[in-house]
Amino acid sequence: MLLQSYKNNIFRPECNSSFQSLHCIAHLDEDIGAARPYLNSFLGGLTFYQSPPAVTLSVHGKLITVQAREIAVNALKDEKEADRILEWIKRKINNVWERREEIEPKYDGIQKPKVLEILKLLPKTNCRECGQPTCMVFSTLVTDGVKGPDDCPQLVEENRKKLKAYLNKFTFEG
């Protein structure tokens, strides 16, 4: 077992103490840095950083950043949710470490659609019918998988098909 124990610190974000959600940083008693590429491969990390070394995952609407001696989790409801997520990620870390011979390590994040490629297919009218102030903002939301081709009322059918085909090349987690 690679990760055996940790101490967590739960707090409200300093940038806005009126936020309802909590953040958690778990300080690990063991160095799990060597497991990060396997975790990234197995769980499909959004980003994999070499400096500082970290992998960020998006799981059930939470961003989980795993470093060698620390795990950070955002947007938590309460301490129980923090404990559940930390125990889940602990199991995943230990599981991938035990199975590392079967898993090809991955040293980069997932590929995301490009904002400008999406924008090229949109009507660029900034009509706001999609609920966004501009087509550029809409494009950004599409790259994150929050919006899709069917959410743009003014998108012509030919470009809707092209956009769907383009987006089908990517995997969205969340």
N, C-alpha and C positions, 0 to 999 in steps of 0.2 A: 504494500500500500504506500503510494507516494505521498499523498496528503492525508495527514492524520488529524490535525487540529488547527484551529484559528481563533482569533478574538475579533469580534465585530464591533464596529463603531457606527451607530445609526444617528443621523442628524438631518435637520432641515437645510436646504441649500442656503448658503450665506448670501447669494446674490438676491434672494427674495425670501425672507423668513416667513412671509404670509402664504407660501406654497403649501398646499395640503399634502403633497407627496413627500416621502422621505427618501434619503439616499443612505447607502450602506457601504462602508469600506471594511473588508475583512483582512486583517493582518495575519498572514499565514506563518505557522511555526516551522514549515518546511519550504525549501526552494523547489518550485514546480516548473521553473522556466523551461526545462527540457521537454515538458509535455505540451507546451503551447502549439507547436506545429501539428501535432497529432490531433489535438482538440480542434484546431482550426480546420483540419481536413475532415474530421468526423462530424462536426456540427455546422460547417459552412460559415466560417467567420466573415463578418462584413469587412473588417480591416485587419491587416497583420502588419504591425510596425516593427522595424528593426531597431529603431532608436527613438525613444526608449522602447525596449522589447515588450510588446503587448499584443494581445489578440482581442478584438471586440466582436461580440456576438449579439445578435438580436433574437431574443427568445420571448414569446408571449408578450410583446409590447415593451419589454425591458431591454436596456442596453447593459450588457455584462462585459466588463473589461478585465481580462486576466493578465496579470503581470507575474513575475517570478515569485514575489513574496506578498502579493496583494490582489484582491478581487474587489472591484467596484460595481455596484448595482444601482440603477436609478429608478425613479418613479414607483416607489414602494408604498403600499397602503399602510402597513404597520410592521411591527417587529416579527410577528408570526410569518408574514409573507417573506421577509428577509431571511428568516431561518429556513423556510421551505426551499427558497431558491438557492441559498448557500449549500444546503445539504444536497440538493439536486446537482449543482455544479461540482461539488466535491466527489459525488459518485461518478459523474461523467469523467472527471480528471483521472480518478483512479482506474476506471474502466478502460479508457484509451491508453493509459500507461501500461496496464497489464496486457493489452492487445496490440501494443505498438509494432510488433513484428508483422502484424497483418494489415496495418494502416500505413499508407504512403503519406509522409508528412507534407504539409502544404505551407509555403512561405509567402503567400500573398492572399489578399482578400478576394471576395467575389467580384466579378465584373458587373458593373452597373450600366444601364443605358445612359447615353450622353444627352444632356439637356439640349444642345444645339441640334442634334439629329431629330429629336422629338419636335422641337420648335419649327424646323423646316417643313414638317408635315401639317402643322396647325394653321388655321386661317389668319393668325396674327392680327385680329381685329380688336383685341382687348375688350370684347363685348361684355364680359363679366357674367354671362349666362351660366357658366360653370361654377360660379360662386367665388372665383378668384379675381384679383384686381387686374392681372395681365396674363397674357399667354405664356410669358416667361415663368411666372410663378406656377402656373398650371404645369408647365414642362418639368419644373423642379419636383413637383409632387408626383408626377408620373415616374420619374427616375427612382423614387422611393417606394413605388408600388401603392401609393395612397390614392391616386387617380388613375384612370385608364382611358382608352380611346372612346368608350361609350359615354364618358362624362363630359365630352365637349359637344354641345348641341350643334355647333356650326361646322363641325368637321365633315367634309364631303366623304361619301362612301368609299371612293378610291383611296383616299389618304387614311381613312379609318382602317381599311384592310392592310395597307402598307405599315401603319403604326402597330397594328396587332402582330403582324409578321415580325417586325423589328423587335418588339417586346418579348415575343415568344423565345428569343435567344437567351433570355436572362431568367434567373430564378429569384423570386422575391421571398424573403423570410419575414416573419412577423407574428 
